[in-house]
C-alpha cells in the first residue's frame, strides 16, 4: 500500500523534480561514504583483534599442554599408547585401536 502511494508520488513529479530527487539521493549517499568507510575500518580492526586473541588462546593452550606433559611424562607415554603411537610418534599397528568414522 505504502509502496503504491510512493510510486504514485513519483509519477506525479515533473522531470525537473525527479532529477532534483535523484540529486538529493546521490548527495545523501556521497555524504554517508566517509562514515561507512570509518565503520568498515572499525569492524575490520575488531575482527583482526578477535583473530589475534584466538591465536593467542590456542598458543597458550598448546603451551599449557606441553608444560603438563613435561611435568607428567608418564601420562604422555600412556596417552601415546592409548592412541597407538610409539615413543617416536609413529603409528604402531600392534597397539593402535581402530576407530569408526563419525558422520
PAKENU-41200 format. One record per residue (C-alpha): x, y, z. Coordinates in nm, 4 decimals. Layout:
<dogus>
@u = X; v = Y; w = Z
...
</dogus>
This chain:
<dogus>
@u = 0.0000; v = 0.0000; w = 0.0000
@u = 0.2736; v = 0.2408; w = 0.1030
@u = 0.4885; v = 0.1419; w = -0.1941
@u = 0.1966; v = 0.2098; w = -0.4282
@u = 0.1497; v = 0.5589; w = -0.2843
@u = 0.5188; v = 0.6416; w = -0.3224
@u = 0.5075; v = 0.5181; w = -0.6811
@u = 0.2092; v = 0.7459; w = -0.7477
@u = 0.4003; v = 1.0371; w = -0.5925
@u = 0.6970; v = 0.9677; w = -0.8216
@u = 0.4696; v = 0.9512; w = -1.1244
@u = 0.3246; v = 1.2914; w = -1.0310
@u = 0.6693; v = 1.4566; w = -1.0251
@u = 0.7920; v = 1.6523; w = -1.3201
@u = 1.1181; v = 1.5673; w = -1.4916
@u = 1.2938; v = 1.8511; w = -1.3065
@u = 1.1566; v = 1.7399; w = -0.9684
@u = 1.2581; v = 1.3815; w = -1.0397
@u = 1.6096; v = 1.4952; w = -1.1316
@u = 1.6268; v = 1.7025; w = -0.8107
@u = 1.5168; v = 1.3975; w = -0.6079
@u = 1.7895; v = 1.1885; w = -0.7729
@u = 2.0497; v = 1.4552; w = -0.6928
@u = 1.9366; v = 1.4672; w = -0.3274
@u = 1.9624; v = 1.0890; w = -0.3020
@u = 2.3059; v = 1.0879; w = -0.4648
@u = 2.4265; v = 1.3631; w = -0.2313
@u = 2.2947; v = 1.1741; w = 0.0720
@u = 2.4866; v = 0.8595; w = -0.0197
@u = 2.8035; v = 1.0503; w = -0.1067
@u = 2.7921; v = 1.2190; w = 0.2332
@u = 2.7441; v = 0.8826; w = 0.4044
@u = 3.0501; v = 0.7213; w = 0.2422
@u = 3.3109; v = 0.8577; w = 0.4908
@u = 3.1047; v = 0.7299; w = 0.7823
@u = 3.0660; v = 0.3889; w = 0.6205
@u = 3.4396; v = 0.3732; w = 0.5496
@u = 3.5120; v = 0.4572; w = 0.9123
@u = 3.2708; v = 0.1862; w = 1.0248
@u = 3.4329; v = -0.0608; w = 0.7843
@u = 3.7771; v = 0.0159; w = 0.9287
@u = 3.6420; v = -0.0221; w = 1.2817
@u = 3.4757; v = -0.3565; w = 1.2075
@u = 3.7886; v = -0.4835; w = 1.0309
@u = 4.0046; v = -0.3917; w = 1.3299
@u = 3.7635; v = -0.5669; w = 1.5661
@u = 3.7821; v = -0.8811; w = 1.3530
@u = 4.1628; v = -0.8711; w = 1.3494
@u = 4.1740; v = -0.8268; w = 1.7277
@u = 3.9410; v = -1.1243; w = 1.7747
@u = 4.1603; v = -1.3327; w = 1.5429
@u = 4.4764; v = -1.2417; w = 1.7372
@u = 4.3048; v = -1.3238; w = 2.0654
@u = 4.2071; v = -1.6651; w = 1.9298
@u = 4.5623; v = -1.7338; w = 1.8106
@u = 4.6971; v = -1.6308; w = 2.1498
@u = 4.4477; v = -1.8572; w = 2.3253
@u = 4.5465; v = -2.1503; w = 2.1017
@u = 4.9151; v = -2.0828; w = 2.1718
@u = 4.8524; v = -2.0653; w = 2.5463
@u = 4.6635; v = -2.3947; w = 2.5306
@u = 4.9430; v = -2.5671; w = 2.3370
@u = 5.1989; v = -2.4295; w = 2.5811
@u = 4.9956; v = -2.5485; w = 2.8807
@u = 4.9614; v = -2.8974; w = 2.7313
@u = 5.3364; v = -2.9112; w = 2.6589
@u = 5.4228; v = -2.7974; w = 3.0118
@u = 5.1826; v = -3.0519; w = 3.1588
@u = 5.3465; v = -3.3329; w = 2.9625
@u = 5.6930; v = -3.2139; w = 3.0684
@u = 5.5841; v = -3.2301; w = 3.4319
@u = 5.3984; v = -3.5618; w = 3.3888
@u = 5.5927; v = -3.7672; w = 3.1298
@u = 5.4342; v = -4.0949; w = 3.2391
@u = 5.0910; v = -3.9676; w = 3.1346
@u = 5.2277; v = -3.8637; w = 2.7949
@u = 5.3552; v = -4.2166; w = 2.7420
@u = 5.0186; v = -4.3620; w = 2.8498
@u = 4.8310; v = -4.1252; w = 2.6177
@u = 5.0509; v = -4.2236; w = 2.3266
@u = 4.9980; v = -4.5905; w = 2.3982
@u = 4.6212; v = -4.5379; w = 2.4075
@u = 4.6370; v = -4.3605; w = 2.0729
@u = 4.8551; v = -4.6338; w = 1.9242
@u = 5.1669; v = -4.4219; w = 1.8896
@u = 5.5195; v = -4.5380; w = 1.9612
@u = 5.7625; v = -4.3178; w = 2.1514
@u = 5.8957; v = -4.1754; w = 1.8236
@u = 5.5467; v = -4.0544; w = 1.7376
@u = 5.4905; v = -4.3109; w = 1.4642
@u = 5.1815; v = -4.5259; w = 1.4423
@u = 5.2348; v = -4.8670; w = 1.5974
@u = 4.9943; v = -5.1061; w = 1.4192
@u = 5.0114; v = -5.3611; w = 1.7024
@u = 4.8766; v = -5.1223; w = 1.9669
@u = 4.6656; v = -4.8914; w = 1.7522
@u = 4.2961; v = -4.9038; w = 1.8310
@u = 4.0603; v = -4.8978; w = 1.5377
@u = 3.8023; v = -4.6223; w = 1.5392
@u = 3.4864; v = -4.5859; w = 1.3407
@u = 3.4411; v = -4.2686; w = 1.1442
@u = 3.1588; v = -4.0463; w = 1.2611
@u = 2.9420; v = -3.8782; w = 1.0033
</dogus>
